[in-house]
Structures are given as C-alpha cells and as structure tokens.
C-alpha cells in the first residue's frame, strides 16, 4: 500500500498576518504598529503579503519572557 508522498506546501511553516493576530489575541492593526516600531516578530514580505515564520515567532516570544517574581521571603508582621 502506498502512502501519500505529495510534498507539503513551501509556505507550510508560515502564518499570515491574520492567522498570527488571531493566535496572539491581537488585531492585525496591532501587528502593523508593532512592525513599524520594530517591536514585532520578524516577518517576510512577498509583494503586499506579510508572512511570519512559525519558528521565528516562537523565538520572538521567548525573547519577551519575563522572569517570575520571587516571593517575598522577608515578610513583615502586620502592625497591631
């Protein structure tokens, strides 16, 4: 029995601006503003189409991680 060996799309590792906005819970306009300020994820432009490589978006998200706040080990007793 033969399996489907058709090559995947060359763009299978990319998201459109609309898809990324949806996944991030942001608007397309917010992604546009982030791109203008240089604060957004890396993007690829093909004509008027903007695409985001999934791995580049994941790397960008990792750079935005903030360390968890440490619990205050020296808690003061409440005043009476």
Biopython code that builds the backbone (N, CA, C, O; Angstrom):
import numpy as np
from Bio.PDB.StructureBuilder import StructureBuilder

atoms = [
    (1, "UNK", "N", (0.843, -1.187, 0.000)),
    (1, "UNK", "CA", (0.000, 0.000, 0.000)),
    (1, "UNK", "C", (0.880, 1.238, 0.000)),
    (1, "UNK", "O", (1.817, 1.325, 0.793)),
    (2, "UNK", "N", (0.598, 2.193, -0.870)),
    (2, "UNK", "CA", (1.372, 3.415, -0.974)),
    (2, "UNK", "C", (0.763, 4.500, -0.100)),
    (2, "UNK", "O", (-0.456, 4.616, 0.021)),
    (3, "UNK", "N", (1.637, 5.286, 0.502)),
    (3, "UNK", "CA", (1.151, 6.419, 1.287)),
    (3, "UNK", "C", (1.260, 7.674, 0.450)),
    (3, "UNK", "O", (1.974, 7.703, -0.552)),
    (4, "UNK", "N", (0.566, 8.692, 0.853)),
    (4, "UNK", "CA", (0.600, 9.971, 0.138)),
    (4, "UNK", "C", (1.974, 10.603, 0.327)),
    (4, "UNK", "O", (2.358, 10.940, 1.447)),
    (5, "UNK", "N", (2.699, 10.761, -0.750)),
    (5, "UNK", "CA", (4.048, 11.323, -0.670)),
    (5, "UNK", "C", (4.125, 12.696, -1.322)),
    (5, "UNK", "O", (5.214, 13.153, -1.670)),
    (6, "UNK", "N", (2.997, 13.350, -1.492)),
    (6, "UNK", "CA", (2.989, 14.677, -2.091)),
    (6, "UNK", "C", (3.737, 15.638, -1.173)),
    (6, "UNK", "O", (3.545, 15.618, 0.043)),
    (7, "UNK", "N", (4.589, 16.478, -1.754)),
    (7, "UNK", "CA", (5.337, 17.424, -0.918)),
    (7, "UNK", "C", (4.402, 18.430, -0.261)),
    (7, "UNK", "O", (3.378, 18.820, -0.823)),
    (8, "UNK", "N", (4.783, 18.840, 0.949)),
    (8, "UNK", "CA", (3.966, 19.846, 1.628)),
    (8, "UNK", "C", (4.216, 21.199, 0.981)),
    (8, "UNK", "O", (5.198, 21.387, 0.262)),
    (9, "UNK", "N", (3.339, 22.115, 1.239)),
    (9, "UNK", "CA", (3.449, 23.451, 0.677)),
    (9, "UNK", "C", (4.731, 24.121, 1.158)),
    (9, "UNK", "O", (5.140, 23.933, 2.303)),
    (10, "UNK", "N", (5.353, 24.885, 0.303)),
    (10, "UNK", "CA", (6.568, 25.606, 0.659)),
    (10, "UNK", "C", (6.278, 26.625, 1.775)),
    (10, "UNK", "O", (7.192, 27.032, 2.492)),
    (11, "UNK", "N", (5.036, 27.027, 1.919)),
    (11, "UNK", "CA", (4.656, 28.001, 2.932)),
    (11, "UNK", "C", (4.035, 27.365, 4.177)),
    (11, "UNK", "O", (3.437, 28.064, 4.995)),
    (12, "UNK", "N", (4.172, 26.053, 4.324)),
    (12, "UNK", "CA", (3.520, 25.379, 5.453)),
    (12, "UNK", "C", (4.063, 25.821, 6.804)),
    (12, "UNK", "O", (3.369, 25.673, 7.810)),
    (13, "UNK", "N", (5.283, 26.361, 6.864)),
    (13, "UNK", "CA", (5.844, 26.819, 8.131)),
    (13, "UNK", "C", (5.598, 28.291, 8.406)),
    (13, "UNK", "O", (6.228, 28.880, 9.284)),
    (14, "UNK", "N", (4.677, 28.884, 7.649)),
    (14, "UNK", "CA", (4.411, 30.317, 7.779)),
    (14, "UNK", "C", (2.965, 30.589, 8.169)),
    (14, "UNK", "O", (2.063, 29.802, 7.881)),
    (15, "UNK", "N", (2.770, 31.723, 8.829)),
    (15, "UNK", "CA", (1.437, 32.196, 9.196)),
    (15, "UNK", "C", (1.171, 33.509, 8.468)),
    (15, "UNK", "O", (2.086, 34.303, 8.250)),
    (16, "UNK", "N", (-0.067, 33.727, 8.101)),
    (16, "UNK", "CA", (-0.442, 35.027, 7.558)),
    (16, "UNK", "C", (-0.585, 36.000, 8.722)),
    (16, "UNK", "O", (-0.612, 35.595, 9.884)),
    (17, "UNK", "N", (-0.674, 37.265, 8.403)),
    (17, "UNK", "CA", (-0.856, 38.282, 9.437)),
    (17, "UNK", "C", (-2.157, 38.041, 10.209)),
    (17, "UNK", "O", (-2.195, 38.196, 11.429)),
    (18, "UNK", "N", (-3.201, 37.669, 9.507)),
    (18, "UNK", "CA", (-4.481, 37.402, 10.160)),
    (18, "UNK", "C", (-4.388, 36.199, 11.086)),
    (18, "UNK", "O", (-4.911, 36.235, 12.200)),
    (19, "UNK", "N", (-3.732, 35.137, 10.641)),
    (19, "UNK", "CA", (-3.588, 33.947, 11.474)),
    (19, "UNK", "C", (-2.786, 34.248, 12.735)),
    (19, "UNK", "O", (-3.161, 33.817, 13.825)),
    (20, "UNK", "N", (-1.685, 34.986, 12.594)),
    (20, "UNK", "CA", (-0.863, 35.309, 13.756)),
    (20, "UNK", "C", (-1.612, 36.212, 14.720)),
    (20, "UNK", "O", (-1.559, 36.004, 15.932)),
    (21, "UNK", "N", (-2.304, 37.205, 14.198)),
    (21, "UNK", "CA", (-3.074, 38.106, 15.058)),
    (21, "UNK", "C", (-4.089, 37.316, 15.868)),
    (21, "UNK", "O", (-4.268, 37.560, 17.062)),
    (22, "UNK", "N", (-4.748, 36.377, 15.221)),
    (22, "UNK", "CA", (-5.744, 35.548, 15.905)),
    (22, "UNK", "C", (-5.090, 34.710, 17.001)),
    (22, "UNK", "O", (-5.622, 34.614, 18.107)),
    (23, "UNK", "N", (-3.954, 34.111, 16.706)),
    (23, "UNK", "CA", (-3.290, 33.257, 17.687)),
    (23, "UNK", "C", (-2.738, 34.056, 18.865)),
    (23, "UNK", "O", (-2.701, 33.557, 19.990)),
    (24, "UNK", "N", (-2.314, 35.284, 18.613)),
    (24, "UNK", "CA", (-1.792, 36.123, 19.695)),
    (24, "UNK", "C", (-2.890, 36.871, 20.437)),
    (24, "UNK", "O", (-2.639, 37.485, 21.473)),
    (25, "UNK", "N", (-4.099, 36.818, 19.909)),
    (25, "UNK", "CA", (-5.200, 37.552, 20.542)),
    (25, "UNK", "C", (-5.053, 39.057, 20.355)),
    (25, "UNK", "O", (-5.461, 39.840, 21.213)),
    (26, "UNK", "N", (-4.472, 39.453, 19.239)),
    (26, "UNK", "CA", (-4.268, 40.855, 18.914)),
    (26, "UNK", "C", (-4.900, 41.143, 17.561)),
    (26, "UNK", "O", (-5.289, 40.224, 16.840)),
    (27, "UNK", "N", (-4.999, 42.415, 17.223)),
    (27, "UNK", "CA", (-5.567, 42.769, 15.926)),
    (27, "UNK", "C", (-4.460, 42.844, 14.881)),
    (27, "UNK", "O", (-3.279, 42.952, 15.212)),
    (28, "UNK", "N", (-4.861, 42.786, 13.625)),
    (28, "UNK", "CA", (-3.926, 42.958, 12.518)),
    (28, "UNK", "C", (-3.300, 44.346, 12.615)),
    (28, "UNK", "O", (-2.112, 44.517, 12.342)),
    (29, "UNK", "N", (-4.085, 45.311, 12.995)),
    (29, "UNK", "CA", (-3.575, 46.687, 13.123)),
    (29, "UNK", "C", (-2.481, 46.756, 14.192)),
    (29, "UNK", "O", (-1.504, 47.486, 14.025)),
    (30, "UNK", "N", (-2.632, 46.012, 15.279)),
    (30, "UNK", "CA", (-1.603, 45.982, 16.318)),
    (30, "UNK", "C", (-0.320, 45.394, 15.763)),
    (30, "UNK", "O", (0.761, 45.910, 16.045)),
    (31, "UNK", "N", (-0.412, 44.320, 14.975)),
    (31, "UNK", "CA", (0.780, 43.753, 14.345)),
    (31, "UNK", "C", (1.448, 44.769, 13.420)),
    (31, "UNK", "O", (2.675, 44.844, 13.359)),
    (32, "UNK", "N", (0.647, 45.541, 12.709)),
    (32, "UNK", "CA", (1.198, 46.582, 11.834)),
    (32, "UNK", "C", (1.946, 47.633, 12.661)),
    (32, "UNK", "O", (3.036, 48.060, 12.281)),
    (33, "UNK", "N", (1.365, 48.050, 13.787)),
    (33, "UNK", "CA", (2.028, 49.040, 14.645)),
    (33, "UNK", "C", (3.322, 48.477, 15.227)),
    (33, "UNK", "O", (4.330, 49.178, 15.312)),
    (34, "UNK", "N", (3.283, 47.199, 15.628)),
    (34, "UNK", "CA", (4.476, 46.565, 16.172)),
    (34, "UNK", "C", (5.588, 46.505, 15.118)),
    (34, "UNK", "O", (6.762, 46.695, 15.437)),
    (35, "UNK", "N", (5.214, 46.243, 13.874)),
    (35, "UNK", "CA", (6.192, 46.189, 12.787)),
    (35, "UNK", "C", (6.814, 47.560, 12.553)),
    (35, "UNK", "O", (8.021, 47.666, 12.332)),
    (36, "UNK", "N", (6.002, 48.605, 12.601)),
    (36, "UNK", "CA", (6.514, 49.958, 12.389)),
    (36, "UNK", "C", (7.466, 50.393, 13.496)),
    (36, "UNK", "O", (8.435, 51.109, 13.244)),
    (37, "UNK", "N", (7.188, 49.960, 14.718)),
    (37, "UNK", "CA", (8.037, 50.348, 15.849)),
    (37, "UNK", "C", (9.259, 49.436, 15.992)),
    (37, "UNK", "O", (10.165, 49.724, 16.773)),
    (38, "UNK", "N", (9.278, 48.334, 15.232)),
    (38, "UNK", "CA", (10.388, 47.392, 15.330)),
    (38, "UNK", "C", (10.266, 46.448, 16.507)),
    (38, "UNK", "O", (11.223, 45.754, 16.850)),
    (39, "UNK", "N", (9.094, 46.415, 17.130)),
    (39, "UNK", "CA", (8.877, 45.606, 18.323)),
    (39, "UNK", "C", (8.218, 44.261, 18.021)),
    (39, "UNK", "O", (8.097, 43.424, 18.916)),
    (40, "UNK", "N", (7.799, 44.044, 16.797)),
    (40, "UNK", "CA", (7.069, 42.826, 16.453)),
    (40, "UNK", "C", (7.990, 41.690, 16.040)),
    (40, "UNK", "O", (9.208, 41.852, 15.966)),
    (41, "UNK", "N", (7.388, 40.543, 15.771)),
    (41, "UNK", "CA", (8.176, 39.394, 15.327)),
    (41, "UNK", "C", (8.715, 39.619, 13.916)),
    (41, "UNK", "O", (8.146, 40.396, 13.149)),
    (42, "UNK", "N", (9.819, 38.937, 13.571)),
    (42, "UNK", "CA", (10.354, 39.061, 12.204)),
    (42, "UNK", "C", (9.307, 38.622, 11.180)),
    (42, "UNK", "O", (8.510, 37.719, 11.435)),
    (43, "UNK", "N", (9.324, 39.267, 10.039)),
    (43, "UNK", "CA", (8.322, 38.967, 9.021)),
    (43, "UNK", "C", (8.970, 38.887, 7.655)),
    (43, "UNK", "O", (10.076, 39.381, 7.434)),
    (44, "UNK", "N", (8.258, 38.258, 6.754)),
    (44, "UNK", "CA", (8.691, 38.131, 5.367)),
    (44, "UNK", "C", (7.642, 38.804, 4.501)),
    (44, "UNK", "O", (6.448, 38.549, 4.657)),
    (45, "UNK", "N", (8.076, 39.657, 3.595)),
    (45, "UNK", "CA", (7.151, 40.324, 2.690)),
    (45, "UNK", "C", (7.311, 39.729, 1.297)),
    (45, "UNK", "O", (8.421, 39.636, 0.773)),
    (46, "UNK", "N", (6.209, 39.333, 0.714)),
    (46, "UNK", "CA", (6.169, 38.884, -0.673)),
    (46, "UNK", "C", (5.120, 39.750, -1.344)),
    (46, "UNK", "O", (3.920, 39.506, -1.223)),
    (47, "UNK", "N", (5.594, 40.764, -2.052)),
    (47, "UNK", "CA", (4.662, 41.738, -2.602)),
    (47, "UNK", "C", (3.972, 42.460, -1.459)),
    (47, "UNK", "O", (4.635, 43.036, -0.596)),
    (48, "UNK", "N", (2.656, 42.433, -1.448)),
    (48, "UNK", "CA", (1.890, 43.069, -0.376)),
    (48, "UNK", "C", (1.542, 42.100, 0.748)),
    (48, "UNK", "O", (0.923, 42.487, 1.740)),
    (49, "UNK", "N", (1.936, 40.858, 0.594)),
    (49, "UNK", "CA", (1.615, 39.835, 1.590)),
    (49, "UNK", "C", (2.707, 39.763, 2.647)),
    (49, "UNK", "O", (3.894, 39.698, 2.328)),
    (50, "UNK", "N", (2.293, 39.775, 3.900)),
    (50, "UNK", "CA", (3.219, 39.628, 5.020)),
    (50, "UNK", "C", (3.035, 38.244, 5.609)),
    (50, "UNK", "O", (1.916, 37.825, 5.903)),
    (51, "UNK", "N", (4.148, 37.534, 5.780)),
    (51, "UNK", "CA", (4.116, 36.194, 6.360)),
    (51, "UNK", "C", (5.070, 36.144, 7.551)),
    (51, "UNK", "O", (6.076, 36.853, 7.594)),
    (52, "UNK", "N", (4.736, 35.299, 8.503)),
    (52, "UNK", "CA", (5.549, 35.118, 9.700)),
    (52, "UNK", "C", (5.941, 33.652, 9.795)),
    (52, "UNK", "O", (5.081, 32.771, 9.787)),
    (53, "UNK", "N", (7.239, 33.390, 9.886)),
    (53, "UNK", "CA", (7.717, 32.014, 10.038)),
    (53, "UNK", "C", (7.454, 31.577, 11.471)),
    (53, "UNK", "O", (7.839, 32.266, 12.416)),
    (54, "UNK", "N", (6.800, 30.434, 11.631)),
    (54, "UNK", "CA", (6.411, 29.949, 12.959)),
    (54, "UNK", "C", (7.581, 29.921, 13.938)),
    (54, "UNK", "O", (7.455, 30.379, 15.074)),
    (55, "UNK", "N", (8.718, 29.383, 13.496)),
    (55, "UNK", "CA", (9.871, 29.267, 14.400)),
    (55, "UNK", "C", (10.390, 30.640, 14.811)),
    (55, "UNK", "O", (10.806, 30.821, 15.955)),
    (56, "UNK", "N", (10.372, 31.607, 13.904)),
    (56, "UNK", "CA", (10.815, 32.963, 14.231)),
    (56, "UNK", "C", (9.876, 33.616, 15.237)),
    (56, "UNK", "O", (10.318, 34.352, 16.120)),
    (57, "UNK", "N", (8.585, 33.348, 15.104)),
    (57, "UNK", "CA", (7.610, 33.885, 16.062)),
    (57, "UNK", "C", (7.852, 33.273, 17.441)),
    (57, "UNK", "O", (7.801, 33.981, 18.447)),
    (58, "UNK", "N", (8.114, 31.974, 17.499)),
    (58, "UNK", "CA", (8.391, 31.326, 18.784)),
    (58, "UNK", "C", (9.657, 31.904, 19.416)),
    (58, "UNK", "O", (9.691, 32.142, 20.623)),
    (59, "UNK", "N", (10.688, 32.130, 18.615)),
    (59, "UNK", "CA", (11.917, 32.741, 19.132)),
    (59, "UNK", "C", (11.631, 34.144, 19.668)),
    (59, "UNK", "O", (12.124, 34.517, 20.732)),
    (60, "UNK", "N", (10.840, 34.913, 18.933)),
    (60, "UNK", "CA", (10.474, 36.267, 19.351)),
    (60, "UNK", "C", (9.711, 36.224, 20.674)),
    (60, "UNK", "O", (9.959, 37.035, 21.566)),
    (61, "UNK", "N", (8.793, 35.287, 20.793)),
    (61, "UNK", "CA", (8.042, 35.162, 22.043)),
    (61, "UNK", "C", (8.977, 34.838, 23.208)),
    (61, "UNK", "O", (8.804, 35.364, 24.308)),
    (62, "UNK", "N", (9.957, 33.983, 22.971)),
    (62, "UNK", "CA", (10.914, 33.633, 24.030)),
    (62, "UNK", "C", (11.705, 34.852, 24.491)),
    (62, "UNK", "O", (12.038, 34.959, 25.671)),
    (63, "UNK", "N", (12.011, 35.767, 23.581)),
    (63, "UNK", "CA", (12.769, 36.953, 23.972)),
    (63, "UNK", "C", (11.933, 37.901, 24.820)),
    (63, "UNK", "O", (12.476, 38.792, 25.473)),
    (64, "UNK", "N", (10.640, 37.720, 24.814)),
    (64, "UNK", "CA", (9.746, 38.596, 25.573)),
    (64, "UNK", "C", (9.394, 38.025, 26.946)),
    (64, "UNK", "O", (8.622, 38.626, 27.693)),
    (65, "UNK", "N", (9.962, 36.867, 27.273)),
    (65, "UNK", "CA", (9.675, 36.258, 28.573)),
    (65, "UNK", "C", (10.223, 37.132, 29.695)),
    (65, "UNK", "O", (11.291, 37.733, 29.580)),
    (66, "UNK", "N", (9.468, 37.182, 30.765)),
    (66, "UNK", "CA", (9.856, 37.933, 31.948)),
    (66, "UNK", "C", (9.981, 36.933, 33.084)),
    (66, "UNK", "O", (9.089, 36.106, 33.273)),
    (67, "UNK", "N", (11.073, 36.989, 33.848)),
    (67, "UNK", "CA", (11.212, 36.029, 34.942)),
    (67, "UNK", "C", (10.095, 36.194, 35.960)),
    (67, "UNK", "O", (9.588, 37.292, 36.190)),
    (68, "UNK", "N", (9.730, 35.078, 36.556)),
    (68, "UNK", "CA", (8.678, 35.107, 37.570)),
    (68, "UNK", "C", (9.156, 35.905, 38.776)),
    (68, "UNK", "O", (10.335, 35.866, 39.131)),
    (69, "UNK", "N", (8.242, 36.621, 39.396)),
    (69, "UNK", "CA", (8.587, 37.387, 40.588)),
    (69, "UNK", "C", (8.905, 36.430, 41.729)),
    (69, "UNK", "O", (8.220, 35.428, 41.933)),
    (70, "UNK", "N", (9.951, 36.761, 42.458)),
    (70, "UNK", "CA", (10.309, 35.918, 43.595)),
    (70, "UNK", "C", (9.404, 36.259, 44.760)),
    (70, "UNK", "O", (9.078, 37.426, 44.978)),
    (71, "UNK", "N", (8.994, 35.241, 45.513)),
    (71, "UNK", "CA", (8.159, 35.543, 46.682)),
    (71, "UNK", "C", (8.981, 36.302, 47.715)),
    (71, "UNK", "O", (10.187, 36.094, 47.853)),
    (72, "UNK", "N", (8.312, 37.170, 48.421)),
    (72, "UNK", "CA", (8.972, 37.976, 49.435)),
    (72, "UNK", "C", (9.274, 37.102, 50.639)),
    (72, "UNK", "O", (8.362, 36.711, 51.368)),
    (73, "UNK", "N", (10.550, 36.790, 50.855)),
    (73, "UNK", "CA", (10.919, 35.890, 51.950)),
    (73, "UNK", "C", (11.027, 36.626, 53.274)),
    (73, "UNK", "O", (11.073, 35.995, 54.330)),
    (74, "UNK", "N", (11.068, 37.934, 53.234)),
    (74, "UNK", "CA", (11.185, 38.720, 54.470)),
    (74, "UNK", "C", (9.881, 39.451, 54.728)),
    (74, "UNK", "O", (9.839, 40.681, 54.745)),
    (75, "UNK", "N", (8.857, 38.713, 54.921)),
    (75, "UNK", "CA", (7.556, 39.344, 55.168)),
    (75, "UNK", "C", (7.537, 39.992, 56.538)),
    (75, "UNK", "O", (7.994, 39.426, 57.531)),
    (76, "UNK", "N", (7.011, 41.158, 56.556)),
    (76, "UNK", "CA", (6.877, 41.872, 57.823)),
    (76, "UNK", "C", (5.604, 41.448, 58.498)),
    (76, "UNK", "O", (4.594, 41.182, 57.846)),
    (77, "UNK", "N", (5.654, 41.389, 59.772)),
    (77, "UNK", "CA", (4.454, 41.032, 60.524)),
    (77, "UNK", "C", (3.499, 42.223, 60.500)),
    (77, "UNK", "O", (3.939, 43.372, 60.524)),
    (78, "UNK", "N", (2.204, 41.954, 60.454)),
    (78, "UNK", "CA", (1.233, 43.053, 60.417)),
    (78, "UNK", "C", (1.298, 43.880, 61.701)),
    (78, "UNK", "O", (1.531, 43.365, 62.794)),
    (79, "UNK", "N", (1.084, 45.168, 61.522)),
    (79, "UNK", "CA", (1.055, 46.068, 62.673)),
    (79, "UNK", "C", (-0.222, 45.863, 63.471)),
    (79, "UNK", "O", (-1.279, 45.528, 62.937)),
    (80, "UNK", "N", (-0.079, 46.072, 64.741)),
    (80, "UNK", "CA", (-1.280, 45.920, 65.593)),
    (80, "UNK", "C", (-1.747, 47.229, 66.132)),
    (80, "UNK", "O", (-2.737, 47.278, 66.861)),
]
sb = StructureBuilder()
sb.init_structure("model")
sb.init_model(0)
sb.init_chain("A")
sb.init_seg("    ")
for serial, (resi, resn, name, xyz) in enumerate(atoms, 1):
    if name == "N":
        sb.init_residue(resn, " ", resi, " ")
    sb.init_atom(name, np.array(xyz, "f"), 0.0, 1.0, " ", f" {name:<3s}", serial, name[0])
structure = sb.get_structure()
